[in-house]
Amino acid sequence: MAPDPNSASGSGTRDETSVKVPSKDSKRKDERKDEDLSEEDLALKQQLELYVERVQDPDPGLQKVALESMRQEIRTSTSSMTSVPKPLKFLRPHYGNLKAYYETMGDSDLKKYLADILSVLALTMSAEGERESLKYRLLGSEGDIGSWGHEYVRNLAGEIAQEYTKRQSDEGPIDDLMELVQEIVAFHMKHNAEPEAVDLLMEVEDLDLLVEHVDSTNFKRTCLYLTSAARYLPGPDDMLVLDIAYMIYLKFEEYSNALQIALFLDNLQYVRQIFTSCDDLLRKKQFCYILARHGVSFELDDDMVADDDERYVLQDIINNMRFSEGYLTLARDIEVMEPKSPEDIYKAHLLDGRASAGASVDSARQNLAATFVNAFVNAGFGQDKLMTVPSDASSGASGNWLFKNKEHGKMSAAASLGMILLWDVDAGLAQIDKYFHSTDNHVIAGALLGVGIINCGVRNDCDPALALLGDYVNKEDPSVRIGAIMGLGIAYAGTQNEQIRRKLSAILGDAKTPPDVIAFSAISLGLICVGSCNEEVAQAIIFALMDRSESELGEPLTRLIPLGLGLLYLGKQESVEATAEVSKTFNDKIRKYCDMTLLSCAYAGTGNVLKVQNLLGHCAQHLEKGETHQGPAVLGIAMVAMAEELGVEMAIRSLEHLLQYGEQNIRRVVPLALGLLCISNPKVNVMDTLSRLSHDTDSEVAMAAVISLGLIGAGTNNARIAGMLRNLSSYYYKDANLLFCVRIAQGLVHLGKGLLTLNPYHSDRFLLSPSALAGIVTMLFASLDMKAIIVGKYHYVLYFLVLAMQPRMLMTVDENLKPLSVPARVGQAVDVVGQAGRPKTITGFQTHSTPVLLAAGDRAELATEKYIPLSPILEGYVILKENPEYREEH
């Protein structure tokens, strides 16, 4: 590996000639330059020139002294790096000489000494791409590299990366490089430059080295850098990086962080490992809260929690059994228990005369809108002014409201009771029971859906939802079947329940099943097995698609079947490829549509840039009428790009371009895509775009924009959006369809009276809850054909949003899981990855006592030292334990 001496000395002599024979002008310049220098500098310059001559002296003793002194001068000056250090500046003209002399020296310690110095000089002198600094470093003595200063080490790391790629392509040995890498990494880790150490190891593809170099002082920062870098790495590197972070967290017993990475990787083996390696019961309770928030169904066994009673307590947390209780505690604390009526939301008195005059007529359409508004606003509160009115009056007022709706409207009305009693299984089932005795099929269907909604996200050992809904799945009436199937899909989303899977697959295989029942079965299967890549389910759905006739494929609802297939692969990237190949054999009418849907779902939440480009390419084509596949492609851009902030910003810009240059069928979907990118996070620029589109001449564009205004403001009570929607309600007071959409949006903005969010991301935007995203995406795909589905007779698809509803709170509890009020600071989160020191993680904070609400992009930290939180991220339920070292200040 040693370089050819002739070539090196050749280049050396060339340098020498250029140095040795200056013209007279430059001589004069030099003299003038010397005059500009201060006396100290001049002395230093002459001193160094003397050393250079001495180094070339035949006497080894003199050489050694000269090298030592030179080394001393360089070292003492490399500490500050604002400008080129003086010694390096003055030694520049002699670099060529020294290089040439080095080549003539015999092997000795002195030669290595000189190599060290040349390596440092090469920092400022060597030509681009020569990597001389590294070359002389490898030839030099094995000394401590850190003593030459940070900049030198940084430069070396850069050259190593280049050299490594070159040797990889030439298949040269890399052992000498790796030794140097070890030294550099150790240096970086000691000097708070963790990101640089990680970068170097990524370049030389050996991140495993990191685990032995981290210590208790720097592992948090290292892991923070690893997890945030993972988003921008191509697969499979990103998974490797997260694996390393997981190992490091386990090594230092930071189990909560490790659990978050395990969930991100969707690796249940890791989750088990965390439960078995941690012996602190309190921390295990905190893990259960994290699992419950993510919506994973997870069974604890004896190895994870030995004691039976404890295991039941923990399993109840994972199953969200006490979820409703905590939510109502929050509501009482914030004092919003008072039920609201739709009129309180519409605020018609704030508008001018004409709109309020027309609204007094009791139309079924207006009542249906009011049903949804009422359900969204009072979600989970267990009481409202339309459905749960106490039946003192002998007739019972709730019955009255139900019958103010027509046919399919009754289904949504009955189901809205489920939404109001959300998460409260015992009380809810008792209240909804009366509808099962109705003679009207639509009411029964609504009751079935309501049961599913109540059980959303709540698992129960006795499976009440399955017991109640299982028998209705194969009834005669299609709306009853849809109610039961959709209810099962919502109640068991993400559980991969065998029994239901078999039931629904059988429906898909039955030739006599009506097309709308097939569509809902496919969606429910997709929700129950979300992200499971289950082969059998995929086959059942594929066969159901192949059996559809030409005319059925044109139906709006049939287009939900490919979505059911896509949900099986939600976020699972390459796993979709086999199924995607099969989809190429489908009927022309649906082939491309299916292809786009599968691609969008498989890469949802991955931020994969190449897939976004691919989807944008499909959107750029100007097609003849009747092509439907661009809808899922536009939604796909949002689904893939929503993974991180940068992607979101860029996607918003790309969607602006699509608005300007795209065909009409693309313009209809852009608002929905914007709604998904900023769900429950009203960004001003997006709000303005949607406000502009809500007055569009094409009513489909306007409807999509209005619904999206509701989505971006969901649960925020955003006053600006509320005002826009009020104005739209008077603008569209004659257009029943648009007015219906405006009402739905008004309900969404005040979701849960401002306590709920639809954002599928949680834990500081790190984790994506699969069932939540599945619910939102299903509702958006249904909105691709507003007129047929949302404003038509399948308006109850809006209830799929319940899968994403979560309280946007921080609830602190004590060791017995009872609410505990402590002061907490809430402010805008600041990105502190790779910053030096201990930067503040939030800015512009206010101090409240918990429980507190967190808006999008907010972060909380405790404002007291008295307790230690068991979760690194303060969101949802956080268990606090008393700090043993805390002393009251007198």
N, C-alpha and C positions, 0 to 999 in steps of 0.2 A: 504493500500500500504506500510505501515511501515514494515521494515524488522524485521524478528524474532530476538529478542534481544539475545537469547541464541546462535544462530548460529554465530552472529556477534562477540559476546564477545568470543565465542569459538575460532574463528579464531584469535581474539586478543590475547588470552592467548598463542596460539601456537606461534605467533610472539614474545610474551614476552619471552617465554622460550628460543626461539632461540637467543633473544638479551641478556637475563639476565645471561646465563651461558656460558660465553666464556671460551675457554681453556686457559691454561697459555701462550701458544705461542702467541695467539692473544693479550693477555694482553701486552706482551712485544712489539708486533708489534704496538699496540696502543701507548705505551709510545714513541716508536721510531717515530711514525707518528707525535705525538705531538711535538717532538723536531724539525721535519721538518717545522712545521708551523711558520709563522712569529709571532711576539709578538701580533700584533693587532688581527690576526686570533685566536691565542690562547685565548686571552681575550674574543673574541666574542664567542668562543666555550664554555668556562666556563660560560659566561653570559647566553647563551641559555640553558645550562644544568640546571643552577639555575632556570630559568623561568619554565622549564619542571617540576622541583620538586615543585615549588610554585603553578603551576596550579593545582597540586593534593593536595594542602593544604586545610584543612577543612574550613578555613576562607574565605568567599566569597570576602571580600575586597581585600585580597592578590591575590586571583585568578584573580580578574578583572585587577589589576595592571599588573600582569604577562602576561595575555592574550594581554592586550593593548600593552605592550612592545614588545612581540613576534611579534604581528601583525605589529608593526612599523618597526621592523628589516626586516621582510620578504618583506614588501612593498617597503622599500627604496632600496632593493637590486634587485627587479624583473625587474627594468627598462632595464638592459642590458641582452641580451639573448644569448650571444656567448658561455657561459659555464653555468654549473649548479650553481645557486647563492649560496654563502657561507652558509647562514642560512639554506637553504634547505639541503645542504650537511651535515651540522653538526646535523640537526634534524632527519636525516634518521634513526639512530639507535633507536630513541625514538618513531617512528611512531606507533609501536605495542602497547607500553605502553599507549600512548595518546588515541589510539582507544579503548583499554580495559577500560580506565578510563571514556571515554565518555559514554560508555554503562551504567556505574554505576551511572552517574549523574542524578539528578532529573530535570524535565523540568524547564528551566529558561532562561533568556537572555544569561547567561554565557554559557549555553550548546550550544546555537546557535552560540555564538562567537567562541567556540572551533570547532564547525562543520565547520565554515568558514575556520579556519586554517587547519583542517584536509583535507578539500577539496583541498587546495593549495598544501599541502604536498603530497597528492595522485598523484599530477602531475608527480612526479618523482618516487614515491614509489609503487603505487598500481600495483597489478599483472595484466598481459595482460587480457583484456576482463572482468575485474571485474566491471568497470565503477564506481569506488568508488568516484572519484572526483565529478561526477554528483550526486551520492547518497547523499554525505554530503552537496553539494551545495543546493539540494532541502530541506534538513533538517535545513540548516543554516538560518541566518538572511537575510532579503530581501535587502541586501545592494547593492551598486554600484559594478558591477562585473569588470568594466574596471580598477579599481584602483589596481587590482592584476596583471595587465600587459597583454600584447597581447597574450603571449604564453598560458597563463591560459585560456583565452577566446577561443582560437583556439582549445585547447584540449577539452574543454567543448563541443564545437560545434560538434567535432568528436564523442564524447560519446553520445550526444543527438541523432545523426543520428542512431547509433546502437540501442539505447534504443527505438527509435521510431519504427524501423522495428520490434523489438521484441514485443512491445506492440500492434502493428497492428496485428501481427499474433495471439497474445493471446486475442485480442479485449479488452485490458485494457483502462482505461481513459487516456487522454493525455493533460488535461487542464493545469496541473502544468508545463508540458514540454513547452507548447505553450507560457506561460507567460515568461519563461526563454528565449525562442527563440526571443520574442519581444525585450527583453533587449539586447541580443547579436547582433541582427540585427541593432538596433539603434546604438550600440557601433561601429560595423564595418562600418556603413555608415558614422559615424562622423570621422572615422580615415582612410579614403581612402582605405578601404579594401572591396570595393563593390563586387568583385568576390566572396569573402568568404561569404558575406551575401547572395548572390544569391545562392551559392552552398548549404548553410544550408537550405534555404527555399525550394530548389528543393528536398532536402532529406526529408523534412517533408511535402512535397506536399502542400505548402501554399504560392505560389508566390504572391497572391493578397496583402499580407502584404507589399510587396515592394513599391507599389504605394504611400502609405502614408509616407514612410520613405525617399523617394528621395527628394532632394532639387535642387535648380538651380545650385549648385556647382558640384554635382556629377551625375546628371541624364545622361549626355552624356556618361560618362564612363560606367555607369551601363547598358545603352541600348546597347552600343558597345559590352559589354560582353554577354548580352542576345542574341543579333542577331548572334554573332559568335558561341555561344554554341549551338544554335538551330540546327546547321548543324549536330552535333554529337549526337543528342538525338533521341531516337526512337519515332515514332508517337504514339499517338497524342500529346505527351508532347511538341514536337517542335512547334506545332501550338499554344499551350497555352503560351509558353514562348514568342513567337512573338506577341501574343495578348497583353501581359503585356507591352512589349516594345512599342507597338502602343499606349496603354493608356498613358504611361508615356510621350511619345513625344507630344501627344495631350494636356496633362496637362500643358506642358511648351511651347505650341504653336510652337513646332519645326515641322511645317507641312510638309516640304519637306521630312524629315526623315520618318515621319509617312506615307507619300504617298508611299515611297519605300517599307515599310513593307506591306502596303495594297496591292501593286502590287505583292509582293512576295507571299502573301497569296491568291492572285487572288480574292480579295474580293471587288467587285465594290460598295457594300454598304459603305464600309469604304472610298472609293475614294469620293463618294458623300458627306459623312459626312465631309471630309476634306475641300471640296469646300464650303460647307455651313458654316462651323465654322470659316473659314478665311475670313476677310473682306478687306484684302489688295490686290488691283487689280494686282499690280506688281507681288506679290508672286503667284497669280493665273496663271499669264502668265508663270512663271517658272514651275508650276505644269504641264501646258500644254506641255511644252517642254519635261518634263520627260515622260509624257504619250506618246508623239509622238515617242520618242526614243524607248520606250518599244513596240510600235506597237499595242497598244490597240485601238479598235474603241470605242469611248466614246462620247455620246451625252450630251452636256450641256443643262440645262433647266433654267427657270426663277429663281428657288430657289437658284441655284448655282451662276449665274451671272444675276443680275437684268436688267442692261442696255442692250438694244438690240444690239447697235453698238458694244459695248465692247464684247458682247457674240460672235458676228460674228468674231471679231479679234481673240478671244481665240480659237474658233472652227477651224479657219483656221490654227492656230499653231498645234492643235492636228491632223488636217488632212494633215499636211506637205505641205501645199500649196506653201510655199516659200522655200521649202527645196533645190531645185536646185540652187536658187539664192545664198544661204549661201555657198553651196559647191563650186560654181564658184568663190565666193569671196576668199575662202580659196586657190583655185587653182591659182588665180591671185597673191595672197600675196606670195605664195611659188614659183611663176613664173614657172608653169609647164603647161601653157595653150597650148603651141605648140603641135599639134597632132603628135603622133608617129606611124610609120609604123611597121608591123611585123618584117621587116629586122632590124630595130633599136633594137628590142628585141632579135632576134636570134644572132646578132653579129657574123655572120659566118666568118668574116675576122679574128677573133681571133683564128680560128681553123686551123688545118693543111689542106693540099690540098684536100684530097680525098672527104671529105664530101661536100665541097662547089661545087665541080665539078658536082656531081650528082643532086644537088638541082636546077639547072637552068631549068630543065624540068618542064613544067607547068602541074602537074597532078591534077586531081580534088580533090584528097585526101589532097595534100599539100595546095591547095587553101582553102579547108574547114577548115583545121587547122589554116590557116592564118586568116580566117574569125573570128574564136573564139578568137585568140590572139588579133586581132584588137578590137574586141568588149570588151574584158576584160580590155585591157590597156587603151582604151579611154572612159571607162564607165562613163557616166554622163557629159562628157565634151562638148557634142553637136557638135563636129567636129572631123573628122579623115581624113585619106588620101585614103580610099577605097570607103566608102559608101556615104559620104556627100560632095563629091567634087562638087564645083559649076558647073552647067551645061552650061558653056559658049560654049563649043563644042556642036554643034547642037544635037549630039546623046546623050550627057549626060554620063559622065564617070561612074557614080554609076551603071547605067544599065550594063555597061561592066563587072564590077566586079561580079555583081549578076549572069551573065550568064557564068562566068568562073567556076561555080559550077554545078554539075550534080543534077538531080531530087531532092531527099530529101535534098541534100546539099543547094539547093536554099532556102529551108524553113529556115535553120539556118542563111543563108546569109541575107535574108530579115528581120529576127527577130533581127539580130545583129544591125540593125539601131535603133531599140527600145532601145537596151542596151546603144548605144552611146548617145541617147537623154534621158537617164534615168531621171525620176522625172520631166522633163520639159514638162508638159502635152500639153500646148497650141502649142508651136513650134513643138513639137514632132509629134502630130497627123497630123499637116499640112504637115510635110515632108513625113510621112509614107503613106499618103493618096494615092499617085500615084500608089502604088502597088496593091491597091484594084481593079484597073481597068485592071489588068493583065489577060491574058487568061490562064496562067499556074496555076494550082491548088496549086502547091507547093509554089509559090510566094505568093498567097493569104493567104495560111496557115501561112506562115512566117510573113506576115503583121499582121494577127490576133494576133499571139503570141507576135509580137513587140508591139502592142497596150497594151496588158496585161503587158508587161515588163515596158513600160513607166509609167503606172499607179501604179507600185508596191509601196505599202506603202503610196501612195498619195490618199486621199479620196476627192471626189468632189461632190457637191450637185447635179450636173446634170448627174452624173454617165456616163461619156462618154464611158467607157470601156463596160459597160453593153449594152448601146445603140448600139455600133458598133458590139459587138461580139454575142449578144443574138440571132440574126437571123441565124447566121452561125452554131450554135450548132447542128441543125438538118438537115444540108445539106446532099447531097448524098456522096460526096467524103470523105473517112475516114481521110485523112491527113488534110483537111480543118476543119473537126470536131475536130480533136485532137488539131489543132492550137487554135481554139476558146475556147475549154474546158480548155486547159492548161493556155491560156491567162487569162481566168476568175479566175482560181485558184490562179494565181500569183497576179492579180490585187486586188482580194478581200480576200486575206489570212487573217484569223482571224476576219472577219467582221460578220460572221454568217448571211449573207444576205439571207433572206427568198426566194426571187424570184429565185435566182440562184439555191438555194438548191432544190426547186421544179423541176426546169428545168433538173438539172443533175440527180436527183433521178429517173425521168421519163426515162432517157436514160438507167440507170442501169436496170430498170424493163422491157425494151423492148427486146424481145427475138431475134430480127433481128440485134441488134447492134453487130458489129464486136468486137472480144476480145480485140484488142489494144485500141479501143475507150472506152470500159468498164474500162480497167485498168486506163486510164488517167482520166476518170470521177470519179473513186473511189478516186484517189489521190487528184483531185481538191476539191472534197467534204471534204476530210480529212483536206485540207489546209484551206478551207473557215470556217469550223467549228472546227478548231484546239482546242483541250483541252476543248470542250464544253460538252462532254459526251452525245451528242444528240441521243436520243433513235431512232427516226425515221430514221435518216441517217444511224445509225448502222444497223438497220434492212434491209434497202435498200441494203447496201453493203453485208450483210450476205446472203441475197437471191441471189444476183448476183453471189456470190461465189458458192452457192449450185447448181446453174443452170449450172455451167461450166461442160463440159464433161471431161472424163478421159484424153483425148489427150490434151485438152486446158489447163488443170491444169499443164501439163509439160512445157508449154511455159514460157520463161523467164519473159515476161511482166505480165503474170497472177499473178506472185508473188508480183506485186505491189499492188494488190487489198487488201490483208491483211494489208499492210502498211497503206492504206487509212483508214482502220478500226482502226489501232493502233493510228493514228494521232488524232482521235477524243478524245482519252484518254491520250494525251501527258502530262506526269507529274502528272496525276490525281490519281496515286496509287490505293487504294482499289476499286475505282469506276469501274475498268475494270472487276471485278470478274464475274459478270453475263455474260458479253459477252464472257469471257474466257471459261466459262462452255459451252456455245453454240458452241464454236469453237471445242470442243472435239467431236462433232458429225459430223465434216466434213469428206470428203474423206481422206483415209489414206495418200494419196500423199501429202496433204497440211496441215494435222491436226497439226503436230508438228511445222511446219514452222510458222503457224498462231499463235500457242501458244507462241512461242519464240518472235515473232514480237510484240504481244500484251503486253507481260511482259516487253520487252525492252522499248517500248514507254511509258507505264504507269508509269514506275519508272525512266524515263529519267530525269537527272538533280536533282535526290533526294539524291544521294550518299548512297543509302540503301545497307548496307554491306551484309545483308542476301541474297538479290537478286543477288548481284555480285557472291556470292558463288554458288548459285543455277545455274546461267548461266555458271560459270566455270565448274560445274559438268557435264553439257550437252556437253561442249567442250572436256571433258576428254575422252569421249567414242570413241572407234575406231569402225567406222561403215563401212558396205559394201558400194560400190559405189551407187550413185543415191539418197543418203540422202542429203537434202538441208537445214535442219533446223539449222545446226551449224553456217551457215553464220550470220543469225540475232542474234544468241546467242553471237558470238564474238563482233559484233557491239554493242550489248546490254551492254556488259561489259563496253565499252567506254561511251555509252550514260548515264549509271547510275553513273559511277565513275567520270564523268567530273565535278561533282558539286563542289568539293573543292580540293585544291592543294595536300593534303595528298593522297586523293583517286586517283588522277591522277598519282602520283608517283608509288603507289602500283599497279595500273592497268598496267602501262608500264612494271613493272617487271613481272606481271603475263603473259602478252602478249609475253614477251621474252621466257617464259617457253613453251607457246603454240607453238612458232616457232620451238623450239627444239624437242618437243615430239609429236606435233599434226600431224594429217593426212594432206594430200595435200589440201583438201578442206578448212581446217582451215587456213593453211598457206596463202591461197589466200586472206583471209579476214583480217588477222592481220594488214597488212599495212594500210588498210582503217580505222581500229579502231584506230591505232596510229595517223593517219591524223586527226581524229575527236578529239582525246584527246588534241592535241597541235595545234588546228586550228589557223592560223595566229600568232603562237607563236613558232618560230623555236628553239626548245631545242636541244642542240648539240648532246646529246646521242640518241635522236630519229632520228635526221638527219643522224647520222652515220648508225643506223640500217636500215633506208630506203635506204640509199645509197648502203649498202651491198645487200639488197634485190632487188634493181633495176637491178642487174646483174644476177639475179637468172636464173637457167636453165629453170624453168617453166615460160612460157611467161605471164600467167595470174598473177602470183605473181609479175613479173617484172612490168607489166602494172599498177597494183594496187599501187605498191611502187612509181612509177613515178608520178602518179596522186596525191598520198599523199604528195610527196615532194612539189608539187604545193600547196596543201592545207595548210601544216604547214607554208609555206612561203608566204601565200596569202597576197598580199598588203604590204609586208615588204621590197621589193626590196633587199632581203637578198643576198649579193654578193656571199656568199659561195654556197648557193643553186643554184643561177644563173650559177655559174661556173660548178657545178656538172651536171646541165641539159645541158649546152653547150657540155660538154664532152660526155654525153649520146647521144646527137643528132648525134655526129660523130660516136659513137660506134654502133648505131642502124640505120645507114643511109640506110641500105638495107631492114630493116624490117618496112614495111609501117605502120602496126598497132602500134608498139611501138614508132615509130617516131611521129605518130599522138599524142600519149599520152604525149610525151616529149614536143611537141609544146603547148598542152593545159596547161601543168604544167608551161611552161615559161610564158604563158599569165597570169596565176593565180598569179605567184610571183610578177608580175609588175601590179597587179590589180589597176586600177585607177591611174596609174603612182605612186603607193605607197601611195595614200591618203586614200584607203579604207581598211576595215578589214572584215573578215568573222566571227569574233568571236561572237557567239550569246549572250555571257555574257557582261553586261555593268554595270555601277555604281559600280566601284571597285569590279567587279566579284560577285556582290551580286544578281543581277537580271538576269534572263534568258528570252530572248525574244522568245515566243513560235513559232511565225511564222518563225523566223530566223532559229531556230533549225529544224523545220519541213522541210524547204527548203534544208538544208544540208543533213538531214537524207534521204530525198527522193533521192537526187543525189547519196548518198552512197549505198542505197539499189539497185539503178539501176546499180551501179558499181559492184554488186555481180556477175553479168554476163557480164563482159566487152565485150566479143566477140560479143554477140548478141545485146547489147544495145548501149553502148558508142561508140564502134568502128563499130557497125552495123549501122542500119538506124535510130536509135532513139537518135542520138547524141545530139538533142536539149534538152534532160533532163538536160544537163549541165546548162541550163538557170535557173533551179530552184535555183541555188546559189544566184541569184539576191535578193532573199528574205532575205539573211543574209548580204548583202552588206551595210555597213554603213561607213560614213567618220570617221576615227579615230582621231578626232580633238577636240580641246577645242576652241570654238568660243565665245568670250565675247561680249555682246551687251549692249547698254545703255537702258534707260527707254523707249525710243521710238523704241526699237528693231533694232537700227542701229548698225553695227559693231563698236566696240570700242577697240582700241589697248592699252593694258596695259602690264607691265612686269609680267611674270609668271615664277616660277621655276618649272622645270620638272625633275623628278628623279625616281629612283627605289622606289616603294612603300615599306614601312616597316610595319610589323604587330605590332601594339602597344597595342593589347588587353590585359587588365589586368596589364599593366606596371605602375609603380609608377611615380608620377610627370607628367610633360608634355613632353613626349619624342617627338623627331622629327619624322614626319610621312614619310619623304622621305630622301633618301641618294644619294650622288653623283650627285647632281642636277646641271643643267645648267640653266641660265636665258635667256629667249627669250621674244620677245613681241608677244602677241596673234594676230591672231590665231596661235596655235601651234599643232604639231602632237604628239599623244601619242602612244608609242609602247606598246606591251603586258606587263603588270606588271608595267607600269609607273603610276605615280600620279602627279597631278599638284597642286601648291598652288600659290596664288597671292603674288607678291613680293612688293606690295605697300599697304599702309594703307589707301590710298585715297578712295578706293571703298570697299563696302561690297558685297560679292557674295550672291545671294539669294538661291543658291543650296549648300548643304553641300559637294557634290562631284563635283569636277570641271571636267566635261566631256561633250562633245556635246555643246549645247547652254547654256550659263550661263548668266543670267541678273545681271548686277552690278548696285548698287545704290550708290550715293555719301555718304561718311561717314561724318555725320554732325560734328563729333568731330575732324576731320582731320585739322591740321594746317600746312601750308607750313613751312619748316625749312629754315631760312635765313642764 
